[in-house]
Amino acid sequence: EEQDTIQKSSVMLDLHSSRMPFSSTWKYGILALAVLFLLVALTILTCQVCQLQKCNRTRKKKRCHSRGWVRMKAVNGIWGKKMPPLLHDAAKQSNEDIKASTLMPGRSQEPSSFSEIPQGRAMDRLTICTSSDLGLLPRSRGTLKFSLLYCRERCELLLTGLEAWGLPSRECAESAVRVRLLRHIPSHIPGLQCMVQEWKSRVVKNCCRPAFGDHFVFSLQDAEVEKSTLKLEVQRFDKYSRNAVLGEVRVTLSELKASQSLVLCKELQKTTKDVVGEVLVSLKCLPISQRIEVGLLKAKTTSPRSTAENNVYARIDVSCRRHREKHQKSRPRAHTPLIIFNETFLFHMPEPPAWDCTVLVSIYEVDSDSRHLIGQATLGKRRASEAADHWGLMIKSIQQPVAKWHPLLI
């Protein structure tokens, strides 16, 4: 028995001694692997910290452009475009007037009309401010500064020196200015306008006093200046690609003096829509099937660039109780002054007592590379008087179409 016990103990010692090198190898291997992972993690962390610091330095450099750089860019043109020599000199002198008006805000007063502007040399300039840069009125939407020059020899209107300040702090992350040149058209429709040209400035990010540095040139004849209006809208952009208009400034060009640079700084006003045409829409109430039939019959537009080569189409959107139905589109038509659609669209609606809905008719022009909004008409119970009357007639005339003309707004 003693020999058996001795043999067993010797066998156990042999097994233990044979396992010892194998266990040590695994332990050292795991330890080396852990050290390797630690080194990789530290390397990745160091790279991320360096990249974050580099992004912060780049963001600080691009946060606000200096005035000198922006004005130099405005004078030399955007995207490699050069100004004519006359406009180049006018823009340079307008920037000097902007600097002078900032230093002497107390001497800047707004006359009641352009007719009160004193006449002098051929290239006289005048600064007109409606509010001081240092103190804005309570609940102000902000102030927009710009300069105008009409060159009669070239039949061109130059817009430069776009700069805004006093914008709401929470709404100044990304801002831009949309410029529209409108022309009055005599018609039976009150306030009918024609959009001649439309431009949009570059987007300025992370700046509550953006200087856009763009210049715009509009082709205008002397006879057209008398009926034209310049509309500038300051827009805000968010990360969802939605824009909201903060306010607008309108300038009537009827008494704008030729070859006279005029620097204006005006407070932003509440934005208003302009009538650019009309559309004939029919509505039909179908309470049994809980549907509404929208008939798009005709549309009249005033766009000067309307040619038969370009096509237009209409988009119908219906929303009820904050629920929007899937929109529907019409077939493309040639862009003529009178567009014939003659199409009907069916939309599902809730129970008749809850018919508090809105119908939006949008007409777009399509060219080779993009689309342009011509105008929109809104119908519904809570809309303007004419749209509300049309909606009430539809509710009263069950299963009978009711047609009516509505203005196209933009």
Number of C-alpha atoms within 10 A of each C-alpha: 6 7 8 9 10 11 12 12 12 12 12 12 12 11 11 11 11 11 11 10 10 10 11 10 11 11 10 11 12 11 11 12 11 12 12 11 11 11 12 12 11 11 11 10 12 11 10 12 10 10 11 11 11 11 11 10 10 11 12 10 10 13 13 17 18 11 15 10 12 18 22 13 17 25 23 18 17 15 7 8 8 13 19 10 9 11 22 16 13 25 26 17 15 24 22 11 19 19 10 12 22 14 11 10 16 11 11 18 13 17 12 8 10 15 12 10 18 10 13 9 8 11 15 15 23 18 23 21 22 14 19 19 15 8 8 15 11 6 7 14 20 22 26 28 21 21 26 24 25 26 22 14 9 12 14 18 21 19 23 26 26 23 19 25 19 20 23 14 10 7 17 23 18 18 28 24 24 16 21 19 20 21 20 17 16 9 9 7 13 10 12 21 26 19 21 17 16 14 15 16 17 15 16 24 18 16 20 20 20 27 26 24 23 22 22 19 15 17 15 19 15 14 9 14 19 16 15 22 20 16 17 23 23 26 21 23 19 13 8 6 7 9 15 13 16 20 22 24 20 17 15 16 18 16 13 20 20 16 21 21 26 23 23 23 25 21 24 22 16 12 16 9 10 17 22 26 24 22 24 19 24 19 26 23 24 21 17 10 11 14 17 20 18 23 21 23 18 16 22 18 22 21 19 11 12 16 12 12 11 16 19 23 18 23 16 22 18 23 18 17 11 9 9 12 14 11 13 13 15 17 11 15 17 17 23 20 16 14 17 16 18 12 14 15 15 13 17 14 21 16 11 14 7 10 17 16 20 21 20 16 22 21 23 18 21 17 12 7 5 7 12 12 13 20 23 24 23 20 23 23 17 13 15 11 12 15 22 16 16 21 26 13 18 21 19 10 15 14 16 16 17 19 18 14 17 20 23 24 19 17
